[in-house]
């Protein structure tokens, strides 16, 4: 009798539907224990979200385990939440894997409030003081372009740029410490965007089992130990009031440095920019006509100038348009970083209670048919007006929007422009005909640590790099030309 009751209870917990609150956004029926997790493909949930949006509208709901979540689809819904009602939707959900890994500290996963505001203000001020928007920052970025060749060196260059800002240190590209940092960030990004993260978030009773998601915690502990050693060295060697980098600056203001603050900036400055650059190299190698137009504009503007300056972008509308279009296609944060409501609010006629998990489907905005002339094609004219001048459409939300807009947007824009212009000025990229046509269809997830990657099968790409007195032949895996969003 007891066994029958237990079986009935288990069936009831698994299959009894979660009721939605009154006037809550509509959505598919959810199982009490699993929510809607079993209805979403872990291989490509973006397709399932498209299907649900067509059925339920631009604002609909799902259950991740027992957690209700609101999904926003398209520019209108995302803009109303992140911009019009920005403060209402500026929170971060609690109890997810990323919260536990980061201990709710740092900038990315910290909840909205006075402490987060102060940390963000300090981070922006420190980045500015250490060269963001200045010639000194340009010199740091251009210094790394002297060593750039495709993956894994692109990752190393991006990591060195942010390391020089945070720690006043750059690593040789064969340094074991640099390899450890990059591999840890990449593996954590891969695990955080895999089915294991969904399992962790949906089923709390499994969190302490020795499953693959435990590796994320191990990596972060190792990264924290590494950062603690750097901080300890800075404490011994620093001169108060004379900061050499952001650590010294932080130590001047606070005796105890928040480790997650540094790790957030380090992670954000390493993986996303490098993967966007790799995506750009592949697209430009395939679309030779667009590459040629960029090179013509670069040559016309720079002429005999020794190196490019960030200010030169004002005279390069087509190059700017191409870089922004590459960011749109790269789509490195397809679902953004999850938000949470900070108070009871409304969205497009629906009631959304305080603490509701909110998923902003940025992919739906970056590829919205009503916003882009050719959403599924590489078309730099998306960012040019009728006079050929650069413009940024409202639907370009590669860095999200509102109070939680990406902190590193300015640095990323400078890095992408200086690195890509330097490479296009030096090299000519070509896709070899013998390899057949590349498959540029995006795939969610993958082994590269990225949320979105190119649909490749590991075939070899030959990239011919032409310089006035030098011809170089380089081979690298197609899978290296991947891209991530992190946001």
C-alpha positions, 0 to 999 in steps of 0.5 A, spaced: 500 500 500 505 504 501 509 503 495 502 504 491 501 511 494 509 513 493 508 511 486 502 515 485 505 521 489 511 521 484 507 521 478 503 526 481 509 531 482 512 529 475 505 530 471 501 535 475 501 542 471 504 548 474 498 553 475 500 560 472 498 566 476 492 571 474 494 575 468 501 572 467 504 571 460 501 565 456 505 559 455 505 551 454 502 547 460 508 545 464 509 539 469 510 540 476 517 537 477 520 538 470 516 544 468 517 545 460 525 543 460 523 536 456 519 540 451 525 544 449 531 541 445 538 542 448 541 542 441 538 548 439 532 551 444 532 557 439 528 554 434 523 551 440 523 559 442 521 561 435 515 556 435 513 558 441 513 565 440 509 564 433 503 560 438 503 565 444 506 572 442 512 576 443 511 575 451 510 568 453 512 564 459 515 557 461 517 553 467 525 552 468 523 546 473 519 549 478 521 556 476 517 561 472 520 565 466 518 570 462 521 570 455 521 576 450 521 576 443 522 581 438 525 589 439 518 591 441 518 587 447 525 587 449 525 594 448 519 595 453 523 591 458 530 593 458 529 601 456 522 603 458 521 599 464 529 598 465 529 598 472 523 594 473 527 588 469 534 590 471 535 584 476 538 578 476 535 571 477 537 567 484 539 560 485 542 558 478 548 555 477 552 562 475 549 565 481 552 559 485 559 559 481 560 567 482 557 567 489 552 573 487 558 577 487 562 581 481 558 585 476 555 580 471 550 576 476 550 581 482 543 583 483 541 590 481 541 595 487 546 600 490 552 596 491 552 594 484 551 601 481 557 603 485 561 597 483 559 599 475 561 606 476 567 604 479 569 599 473 567 604 468 571 610 471 577 605 472 577 603 465 577 610 463 583 612 467 587 606 464 586 608 457 579 606 455 578 611 449 585 614 449 591 613 445 594 609 450 589 604 450 590 604 442 597 602 443 595 596 448 591 593 442 595 595 437 601 592 440 597 585 440 596 585 433 603 584 432 602 577 434 596 575 431 594 569 427 588 565 428 586 561 434 588 560 439 592 566 438 586 570 437 584 568 444 591 570 447 591 577 444 584 578 447 586 576 454 592 579 454 589 586 452 584 585 458 590 582 463 594 589 461 588 593 464 586 589 470 593 586 472 598 590 468 601 584 465 601 581 459 603 573 457 607 570 452 603 566 447 606 559 450 605 561 457 602 555 461 598 560 465 595 564 459 593 557 457 590 555 463 586 562 464 583 561 456 581 554 457 578 555 464 574 560 461 572 557 455 570 550 458 566 554 463 562 558 457 561 551 454 558 548 461 554 554 462 551 553 455 550 546 455 544 541 458 548 540 464 546 547 466 539 546 465 539 540 469 543 544 475 538 550 474 531 545 474 533 540 479 536 542 485 537 535 489 542 533 483 547 539 485 551 536 489 552 530 485 559 529 481 556 531 475 560 535 469 557 541 472 562 541 478 567 542 473 565 549 473 566 550 480 573 547 480 575 552 474 573 558 478 576 556 484 583 555 480 581 562 477 580 565 484 586 562 487 590 565 481 587 572 482 588 572 489 596 570 488 596 576 483 592 581 488 597 579 494 603 580 489 600 587 488 599 588 495 607 587 497 609 592 491 604 597 490 605 604 492 599 607 495 596 613 491 600 611 485 596 605 481 599 601 476 592 598 474 585 596 476 587 592 482 592 597 485 586 602 483 581 598 487 586 597 493 586 604 494 579 604 494 578 598 498 582 594 502 579 587 500 578 586 493 572 583 490 575 577 486 569 576 482 569 583 479 576 582 476 574 575 474 567 578 470 572 583 467 577 578 465 572 573 462 568 578 458 574 581 455 577 574 453 572 570 450 567 574 446 571 579 443 576 573 440 570 569 438 567 575 434 574 576 431 575 569 428 568 569 426 569 575 422 575 572 419 571 566 416 566 571 413 571 575 410 574 570 407 568 567 404 565 574 402 571 576 398 567 582 395 566 585 402 573 584 404 575 588 398 571 594 399 573 594 406 581 594 404 579 599 399 576 604 404 582 602 409 587 604 404 584 610 402 583 613 409 590 610 412 595 611 405 602 612 408 600 612 415 604 607 420 598 605 424 590 605 424 587 610 430 580 609 433 578 616 430 579 613 423 573 610 424 569 616 422 572 616 415 570 609 414 563 608 414 563 601 410 568 598 415 564 600 421 558 597 417 561 591 416 564 590 423 557 591 426 554 586 421 559 581 423 557 582 430 550 581 428 551 575 425 556 572 430 550 573 435 555 572 441 549 572 446 543 569 443 539 569 449 543 575 453 544 574 460 538 572 464 534 578 468 529 578 473 524 583 475 526 588 481 518 589 483 511 587 481 511 590 474 507 590 467 509 588 460 505 589 454 499 588 458 501 582 462 502 582 470 509 580 472 511 579 479 517 581 483 523 576 482 520 573 475 526 570 471 526 574 464 529 571 458 531 576 453 531 573 446 536 577 443 537 573 437 529 574 435 531 582 435 538 581 431 534 577 426 527 580 426 524 580 419 521 587 420 527 590 422 532 588 417 532 588 410 536 581 409 536 578 416 539 572 414 544 574 409 551 578 410 549 585 408 553 591 411 548 596 408 544 594 414 548 599 417 548 604 412 543 610 410 542 612 403 548 617 403 552 611 404 553 614 411 554 609 417 548 608 422 546 604 428 539 601 427 535 601 433 534 593 433 542 592 434 542 590 441 549 586 440 550 589 447 543 588 450 540 595 453 538 599 459 541 599 466 545 592 465 547 594 458 554 590 457 560 594 461 565 592 456 561 595 450 566 601 449 572 596 449 570 591 445 568 596 439 575 599 440 578 592 439 574 590 434 575 596 429 583 596 431 584 589 430 580 587 424 583 594 420 590 592 422 589 585 419 585 587 413 591 592 411 596 587 412 593 580 409 588 578 404 583 572 406 581 567 402 577 560 402 580 555 398 576 552 393 578 545 394 575 545 401 568 546 398 563 551 400 563 553 408 557 551 412 555 558 415 549 556 419 549 557 426 549 552 431 547 553 439 552 550 443 558 546 441 565 544 444 568 551 443 565 554 449 561 558 445 553 559 445 553 560 438 558 557 433 559 555 425 556 549 423 563 546 421 565 539 421 572 540 422 575 540 415 581 544 414 581 551 412 587 554 408 587 562 409 592 565 404 595 571 408 598 576 403 603 582 405 607 586 400 614 582 401 611 576 404 606 570 402 604 566 408 600 559 408 596 558 414 592 552 416 587 552 422 581 548 423 574 550 421 571 549 428 576 555 431 572 560 427 567 560 432 563 565 436 560 566 443 556 571 446 557 573 453 554 577 454 
